[in-house]
Amino acid sequence: MAAVGLRGSRPIVRRDVDTVSKSAAKPRTAVLVDFGGVITSSVLRAFTAFGASLGGDPRLPLVLLARDQRSRTLLADHECGRLDAGGFERGFAERLRVHGADVPAEGLTARMQTGMSIDQDMLALLGDLRAAGRPVALVSNSFGTGTYDGVDLSAVADAVVISAEVGIRKPSRRIYAIACERLGIDPEEAVMIDDLQQNLDGAARIGIGGVLHTSAADTRRQLAERFGITA
């Protein structure tokens, strides 16, 4: 319903904000998707299992990456391509040793990801979306080496945006904008699928919708029910 105000004798009609936004909104037609924790099994579970293998607090790797400033800087530099995998492994192994976990640096990132597997149901969903004419872009923060081995990324997505290759990592809004540019769409036409809320929050800052991923079946349902994206 329109709101009406009066200034002198002339009525001023203001269109309801929600009505304007709904009428101007573009339909969501494209999907941006994370890799680790969405196309693969949980990264958080893998890192926790690695922590348990060290014989101490299984949460130690995650706690350091989330709260220890030196570890956070190592991760940011690595994900943005300023530090190679070997440099990250040496630096993070040292941070683990400082906190009581004596681990060799070589191959550390691979050991941290041991047990992660490709979710075939998610690959099927992405394949269905593309077959239905829904463009898909992979938007991934890189980690270690060999992370994407065994997956034909060109068969998964129409565009691939890897943080180390573009020098920007999630949740920076710029990396999502790059993905939209490569798909030839506006951000308001896209939905981001990610297992971390902070990454969805970053995408939302430029108008991208969000699906917090827990399973392929739930993500398929959310895409259809919330955004009208079906395959």
Secondary structure by P-SEA (a helix, b strand, c coil): cbbbbbcccbbbbbccaaaaaaaacccccbbbbbccccccccaaaaaaaaaaaaccccaaaaaaacccaaaaaaaaaaaaccccaaaaaaaaaaaaaaacbbbbccaaaaaaaccccccaaaaaaaaaaaaacbbbbbbbbcccccccccccccccccbbbbccccccccccaaaaaaaaaaaccccccbbbbbccaaaaaaaaccbbbbbbcccaaaaaaaaaacccccc
